[in-house]
């Protein structure tokens, strides 16, 4: 990153992501380029109230985000997109309820590459092709960014894989303070938290507020 922080994804894993994307492009389903972590300029690693915000994939705006094969350049592009505030989708409106500037959060996606056209995330079979290296990278992001809370806004996409991933990272499911049919709460022994919920598009303000209140409290 430009502020001299080490990049959250190791070089070895990044090269595996690039190779996986090149193969997926050759197979005819992926856009070229690999998504790298957007880390806000005021994000504090190991901070007591920090949030890693996790989507499914860059999707319709993948080309605009600027994912490329150089991790530093890709990370800078993600950070600029995140902090520009010009994009006001429901995805961003949700996290804006925590930090409107987006400078104090970090942003990533479970799948580090996008389907051609980008209107939808990679299908189940496409995801399976790149799953292992994407989850390896996500684990490194969580370890190196050390957020107090990881907020997954992923709905049912790759849910079983994410749940197994969280279990492997030491996150145990906890009873949430409300039941909206979507939101799940997880915690580690050392007090880290993860919240998994649906994509906010089409969701009522009251349901969004419940999720954000939970994130703020944990």
N, C-alpha and C positions, 0 to 999 in steps of 0.2 A: 504494500500500500504506500501511498505517497508520504504518509506520516511515519514511515520506517517500522511499522508493526509488521511482524512476519505474517505472511498470508495464511489463512486458516487451513487450507488444503495443502498437503505436502506435495512436493514436486513429483514424487513417484506416483501418487494417486492421481494427480492432475494429468500426467502423461497417459495413464490408463483410461481416464475419462476421454481424452482427446482421441485415443485409439478406438475406443468404443463408439464415439460419435462418427469417426471416419468410416467405420464398418457399417454403422446404421445408415449413413448417407449412401454408401455404396449399395446397400440393400434396398434403397429407394424410399425409405419412410421418414428420414430425419432431415432437418435443416442443418447445414454446416455451422459449427460454433458450439462452444461449451460455456454454460453459465457459471460464473464465479460469484462468490459472496459479496453482497453490498454491505459494507460496514460503515455506519454513520460516523462522521468526523468526531462526534462527542460520545460515541459508544465506549463504555468502560469495561474492559475485559475483567471478569470475576466480580463485577459490580453487584451490589445486593439487590438491585431492582432492574437489571438489564433484561432485554427481551430479544430473542432470536425469532423472527417472524418467518414462517415457512409456508410457502404455497405449493402447488402441484408441479407446475412448470411455467415458464414465462408466457407460453400460450400465444394469443393473438398479437401481443406486443413484443414477441421475442426478437424480431428483427430490429425494432426500435430500441430495445434495451442495449443491444450492441454486443452480444456474446461472441467472442472470438477464441482463437486457440492459444493466445498468450494470456496466462492467468492474471498478471498485473493489469493488462489493458482491459480484460473482461471484468475484473473486479472494480476498476475505476468507472467503467461504463455502467455497471449495476448501481454503484453508489450515486453517480450523477442522476440516473433515472429515478432512484428512490428519493433523493433529497430535492429534486427540482420542484416537486409539488404540482407539476403541471398536469399530471395524470390523476384523475379523481374517480377512478372506478370504485365499485363497492368494496373490492379487496383493500384498497388503500384507505377508503373512508373508515373502515373498521379500526385499523391501527392508528389512524389520526385521532381517534378518541383517547389514545394513550399519549401520543407524541405527534402533534400536528406538524412539527418541523421535520420529523423522521430522522433527525440527526443523532438521536440517542439510541436508536435501534440498529440491529443488523438484520439483513434480509437474505433468505435463500429459498431454493425450491427442492423438493424431494427428488424430482427428475431433473438432471442437469442439462438436458437437451430437449429439443422440441420437434414435434411432428411437422411434416411438410404442411405449409398453410397455416399452422398454428391455431386454428379455431378451437381445437380440443387437445387435451394432453395425449401423450402416447397411449395407445391401446394396451390392454393387459399383456398381450403377447410381445408387443414392442417394449413395454416396460420390463418384462422378464429378461429380455436380451441385455439390458443395461443395468438391471436392478442392483446387482452385487456391488459394482463399482460406485454407483450413485449413493448407496447406503454407506459404503465405506467412507466416501467423501463427507457425507452428512455427519457421520460419527466424529470425524476429525474437526469439522466445523464446531460441533457442540463442545468437544473437548478443548479446543484451542480458544474459542470465544468465551467459554464458560458462562453462559447466560444463567441468570436466576430462573428465568422461565422460557421455555420453548413453546411457542404458540403455533400449532398446526392448523391451518385453515384449508383443509384438504377434503372434507366430506368423506365419501365412501371410496374415493380414489386411492388405490393401493393400501387400503386400511389394514388388512391382515398383515401385510409386510411391515407397515409402520409400527403396528402393535408388537410384532416379534422383535423389531429393531429396538424399540423402547425397553422391552424386557431384557434384551441383551446388554443394553446400556445401564441397567440397574434401576430403571424406573418401574415402580410397582403401582398398579391401579388403586386409586382411592375413591371413596364415595363422594361424588360432587354435591354441592349444597343445593342443587336443583336438578330436575329431570326435564330436559327439553327434547329428548329423543336423539340428541346428537352429541352433546358435549361430554367428554371424559377427562378426568383428572388423574395425573400420575405424579409420583414423588420418589426421590431417591433418599437413601439414608442420611446423606449430608445436606438435605434441605432443598435440593434443586427440584423444580417443578416442570411439568409438561401439561399442556392443555390441548386436546384435540377436538375440533369442532367443524361445522360445515362452512362452506364458502358463503359469505354474507349476501350474495346477490339474491334479491327477492325475499330476504329474511326481514322480519319486522324490527323496528328500532328497539322495542322492549327486549327482544331476544338478544340482539347485539349488545345491549347494555348489560345484560346479565353476564355474558361472556367476559366483557371488558371489566366489569366489577370483580369477577373471579380472578382475572389476570392481575389486577391491581392489588387484590388482597393477598394472593399467594406470592 
